[in-house]
Amino acid sequence: MKLRSLASSFLLFAAAGGCSSSDAPVNIPPDTAPVVDLPARSTNISGVLYDPEAFLVAFMTVPEEDAGLPGVFEGPYTYLSSIIGGQVSLSSPEGGGALVSAPSDFGGTWSVVGAPSGETTAYLASATPPEGPVEPNPEFPVPMPTTTYFPTTYVRPILASVTQCYGQAAVLVGNTGALDAVSQAMTEAGTPTTPEDLLDPTKTGGVALLFVHDMSFLADLFQTPVSSIAEASAGRLFALDWAPVEEAPLPGQSPMGFMVLPGSESFLGYFALVLPPNATEPVTVNLVDTFVPEPEPDPEAPPRPYLIPPVIVEPRPGEVSVYRAFGQIPMPPGEEPPPGGGLEDPPPPEPEPTWTCYLPPPPVELPEEPVDPEGPPAE
């Protein structure tokens, strides 16, 4: 019974295949199958365009009960400092043409669709300002000036390795904040300067603004300032402060309220570096946390002073560049920070954690000698 069933099955298979005992077996080489190229890997990158100096002023003036979470794009600080009508271009060190967004809409939102992506594909966001002066948000808690913005590059790489990069930051800096204060200080020192001169490639190699604050990956927005001392290997470094603008501004105070401090310490952790014209070499900015521990420190507070990685500033003549430095907890190898260390991010916004599209800051090695809160020795 089994043999007859087997024979019947064999004959039926041969008839269906149209072959006989005289037919040679047909072999199809596996490499002749059709091959179709897959589409290139890409991602959509979107975020908000805002003024980081206006964000800082909002951080210091919005009532605490209205503040919410400072690192979330939907918060009041971003709402008050967002810019309408600017365009964002994404450029990659790997070359290729820049990817340009449509003008930012209400709320400063912008997007680029179909950006080439990969595990190592990174972009820098450069912003082109809208035409003409920009009026401040009328809901600002303190008077703010009308500002003309300059081309600005935010030097925080966007790592386009996922399918969607939400909430990426692009920034614009104008002529009423630190640049005005720096130009006044340079004029007072004997070099007549305007904010526009700082962007003139024949007069400077560009100007870099540096914010120092607590570690946070979430949305890469401003967090708590870290009072710092800065030292640059080249160029002219200015430490900055801020105060509300009264009817009679303070000497050297900009329309937004910023001013240059004597020395190299900024209580706001905010610095401006003016590079010399024709500069081609990167400049290293070393930073020291000025925090002095209490005799009996709070056990729930993070260990201080922080370690702050140096910032490498590349010359960018004709534009403003914005950098951030993050204070990092100086824990000895093998030790964990105390509970409630104070550096936890707030819950990430939906639908995904936006910091996944950023290259995290490099880790800081614990120095062999304790960090001197008085800063580096004078040369």
JOLINQUI-V653091 format. One line per field, one symbol per residue. ss: DSSP state (A for helix, B for strand, O for the rest). phi: phi as a letter, one per 40 degrees, with the letter a starting at -180 (. if undefined). psi: psi as a letter, one per 20 degrees, with the letter a starting at -180 (. if undefined). A space follows every 50 residues. Layout:
ss=???
phi=???
psi=???
//
This chain:
ss=OAAAAAAAAAAAAAAAOOOOOOOOOOOOOAAAOOOOOOOOOBBBBBBBBB OAAAAAAAAAAOOAAAAOOOOOOOOAAAAAABOOOOBBBBBOOOOOOOBB OOOOOOOOBBBBBBBBOOOOOBBBBBBBOOOOOBOOOOOOOOOOOOBOBB OBBBBBBBBOOOOBBBBBBBBOBBOOOAAAAAAAAAAAOOOOOOOOAAAO OOOBBBBBBBBBBBOOOAAAOOOOBOOBBBBBOOOBBBBBBBOOOOOOOO OOOOOOOBBBBOOOBBOOOBBBBBBBOOOOOOBBBBBBBOOOOOOOOOOO OOOOOOBBOOBBBOOOOOOBBBBBBBBBOOOOOOOOOOOOOOOOOOOOOO OOOAAAABOOOOOOOOOOOOOOOOOOOOO
phi=.ccccccccccccccccgbbcccccbbbdcccccbbcccccaabbaabba ccccdcccdcbcddcbcgcccbccccccdcbcbcgcbbbbbbdcggcccb ccdccdggcaabbgcdbicbcbbbcbbbcccgcbcccccdcbcbccbbcb dbbccbccccbbcabcgccbbbbbcbbcccccccccccchbdabdcccbc ccbachbbbbbbadcaccgfccbccbdabbabcagbbbcbbaadccdbdc dgccdchcacccgbbbccgbbbbbcccgcbccbcbcbbcccbccdbcccc cccbcccbccbbbccbcgacbbbbbbcbccccdgbbcccgcgbcccdccc cbcccccbcccccbccccbdccccgcccc
psi=ghgghggghghhghghikraiipqqppophjjqqpppqqqprrppqbqpr ohghgggghihpqhijgbphjphirhghghjqppjqqpppqpiiarqqpp rrqqapijqrqppkpprrhjoqqqoqppqrprqpqrpijpiqpqrpppqq pppomopoomjrhpnqkqpqqpqajjchhggghghhghijnpqrhhhijo hihrkrpppppprqpphoikrpapqopqpqpqiraopppqrqqqoahoqq pjprhiiqqpqqajpphilpqpooqqqjphqqppoqqppjpoqqhnqpii qqpqqqpoqqpopppmqjrpqpqqpppqpmpqpiqqqqqliijpqrpqqq iqphiijqpqqqqpqpqhqqpoiirqqq.
//
